[in-house]
Amino acid sequence: MGIGVVIQTCELPAQSLLGGYSGGGYTDCFVIETGARISLARYVEAFYTTWLFKLERLVLTLAARPSSDLQAVELAAGRGFAFAAWEVEQRAVDQLLMRDITGRTRSWFMVVPAAGGTRLYFGSAVTAKRYRTTGTASVGPVFRALVGFHGLYSRALLAAARARLQRHAELVNL
């Protein structure tokens, strides 16, 4: 794949737990490689404890539930089932699919071993809502207006998680 440090948009892998949501609404998938062997637990913990996601957690405390780094560690290790505005929908050895408390959005993580490291995947889904007035299904005008920001933010979150993982790997190898 030759990704290096560049975050790329890609198709959902065939085995993706997020794949069931690709038929309607909105889905995306981003991927980047890291030069270290990373477990799913380590990736999820790093993602949810980055400085950038901590800002989101602060906002979510007002709208949903408070969350902590310890809860992120518990979730990542498979001992927790809820974190901030999300709950575990499905888990596999190499993947985690989270559903928000409204049931409309999903966040997905996957790790795949790659030559000399790990490929980190992050994706999202927003399910379509059927509007009574028109009978049509759509993700809605607000999300459509924010989709560009969502893509930039998803990339920034993935980059922050990778940077955190790389720093940890460098410290371990000192």
N, C-alpha and C positions, 0 to 999 in steps of 0.2 A: 504494500500500500504506500510506503514511502512518505509518511505524514510528517515526521520530524516534530517541530514545535508549532506547526501551523494547524489551527483548528479548521477542520473541513466540515462542510455539510455533506451528508451522505444518506443513502437509502437505509431504511431500517434493516438490520440483518434478519435473515429468514427465521431464526430462532428467538427473535425479540419478543419479550413479554408485552411490549407496547404495540406489537403488530395488529392485535385485535381491534385497535382504535384507528387504524389507517384507512378504513373504508368510508368514514364520514367525519365531518368536522375538520380538525386541524391536527396534524402531527409533524414533528420535526426530529432530526437526528444530527448530532454533532459528534465528532471524533477527534482525538489527539493521542499521540503516543508519548510515553514516558520511558526513560532509559532504565527503569527499575522494575522488578517483579512486584506487582501490587495486587493485593487481595481485594475482593469486593468490600469487605468490612473496612479496610484501610481507606479505600476510595470514598465510600459514603461518609465515614467519619471526617475525612479531610474536607470534603465538599461542604458539609453542614457546619463546620467549625472555621471556615475561612472568614477573614475580616469582612468580605463583601456580603456573605450570607448572614453574618451576625447583624448587619444593618437591616436586612429583610426580616430577620427574626424579631428585631425590635418593633418593627411596624406590625408584624403578625401578632405580637403580644397584645396589641390594642384591638385587633380584629378577631383573633382566634384564641389560642392558648399560649401561655408563656412556654419557652423551651430553653434548655441549657446544653452546654457542651457534654455533660454527663449523659443526658438523654440521647444526644447524637451518638455517643459511644455505645450506649445500650441498644439503640436501634440498629446501628451498623453491625454489632455483634450478634444480632438475631434475638436479643433478649427484650427488646422493646417493640411495640406495635403501633405507636403513635408518636408524632413529632411535629410540634408547631401546628400548622393547619393541615397536616397530612396523616394518613393512616396507611399501614401496609395493606396493599391489595393482593400482591403475589410476590413470592420470593423463590429464587433458585440459587444454586451454588455460585453462579456468576452474574446474577441479575437481581435487581430490586425494583418493583413497581409500586409507587405510592399514589394514593388517591386523595384529593383534597376533601375537606369535610362537607363540601356541597355536592360532591360527586361529579362535578363538571370537568375538572382538570386532573391530569396525571403527570408525574415526574418519574423518569426511568433512568436507571444506571446499569451499565454492563461493563465487565472487564473481560478482555480476551488476550491471552499470551501472544506476544509478537517477538520477532527476532530481537534479542537483547533487551526486552522490556515488556510493556503492557500497553495495549490499546484501550483507552478509556472512552466509553460512549456515554452521552447524556442526551435524553430526548424528552419531549413534552407532547401531551395531547390535550386538546380542548374538544369536548363532545358537542355536537350540534344540538341546538334547542329548537323544538318545533313551535313556531309562532301561531297562535290561534287565529289571528286576524287574516293571515295569508295562507296558512297551511304549509308553508315552506320551513325547511330546517336550515339553520345557520348557526355559526359560532357567535354571531351578533356583531353589531357595528362597533361597539367599544373595543372588543378584541381585535377586529379587523384593523381598526385605526392604530392599535398598539403593536401589531405583529412585527414591525420593523424594530421597535425598541426591544420586544421580547427576544428576538434573534440576537441582538447585540448583548443583551443581558445574559442570555444563556451561554454565549461564548465567553463572556467575562467571568461567569461563575466557573465554567470548566477550566479556564486558564488559571484562575485563582486556586482551584483544587489541585491542578497539576503542579503549580509552583510550590504549594504546601507539601505535596508528596515528594517533590524533588529535594526540597530543603531537608525533610526528614531523612530521606535516603542518604544525602550527603553527610548528615550528622552521624548516622549509624555507621558509615564507612570511615569515619575519622580515626 
